[in-house]
Amino acid sequence: MKKESLRRRALAAWYARSARPLPWRAGKPDPYRAWLAEIMLQQTRVSQGLPYYHRFLKRFPDVRRLAGASEGEVLKAWEGLGYYSRARNLHAAARHVAAEQAGVFPDTAEGWRALPGVGPYTAAALASTVNGHPACLVDGNVKRVLSRWFAREEEMDSAAGERWCWAMAERLMPPAGLDEPSPGDWNQALMELGALVCLPKNPACGACPVARWCAARAKGAPERYPAKKPKKKPPHVEVAAGALRRGNEVLLGRRPEGGMLAGLWEFPGGKIEPGETPKAALAREWREELGARIIVGARLGAVDHAYSHFTMTLILYACRLRQGSPLPAPLKHIELRWAGPAAWRRLALPAASRRLLEFL
Ligand code: SF4
């Protein structure tokens, strides 16, 4: 039997024994649950995403229920997961499936790909696991596993590395056959090996079901693969935010649709420019963006937050109105509102802004 077939069987047998019993894997694949899991777990660890998955599914048990919800309800159910464009795309896709496809999900990779928020990786994952099509896929785990099996020297994130990896994933896709894993199981097995055994640091080669066919292990240096670019430190920004109070309420602004954190509620404020004090930056932002002059008072607290491409320190100050009344500026906030504790629970806020509420 050919080496590739032996390796496929060994990996498939390990997957059948050792795969994590994730809820969307149980029983016959359900397109709604599989799609929700794929979108939710983009840029989110499984352990972190699972409680959200269960809560979201309880709140929106099927695609019609999700399609019928308001955007605010969907964003609220997503709150804390970050990357909110995923939630908006999920909602738009649910509305499309409910209205245009009679609630039926696509059955090809091209069909999945046509839904908002579904890229080539997600389309291939869904077409293979839900529909059983031989659609290959490449993610970070697959890149690491393949680069180690073949001890490839190039960076897997380079154009050449990506090309090689996709071509190899296609070559390794099992042919149809009784003794072969299904395309969905094969894709999941490759990713599961990367998630549980072939880890970026300290891969558990001793417990690896395909160790005997691994060139990186044979060279005695699995961790050397894939080659990595030296990481640049992400830029850091400081942002000042103002808490203007009225009784037990505070003024919040809703970010515009489109762009980062679109549609979420936050304390008005803005970036501290070089050479500016936080208080001066805050007074300037309120003057420029809300048309109101404020007296900036005590520093109430600060939180640090890491986004994918920068880190931020968000500092909250108490403030009082000196002149004017705040008005929304379309580029900054499409709506302003006074919100008390009941509204804080109901409205969707970015994680960093929600943590600021503790300082009030
Ligand atoms: Fe990864 Fe080690 Fe298995 Fe090779 S032998 S695939 S490096 S865990």
Residues whose N, C-alpha, C, O or C-beta is under 5 A from the ligand:
A	BS01	SF4	R148 V197 C198 P203 A204 C205 C208 V210 A211 C214 A216 R217 P222
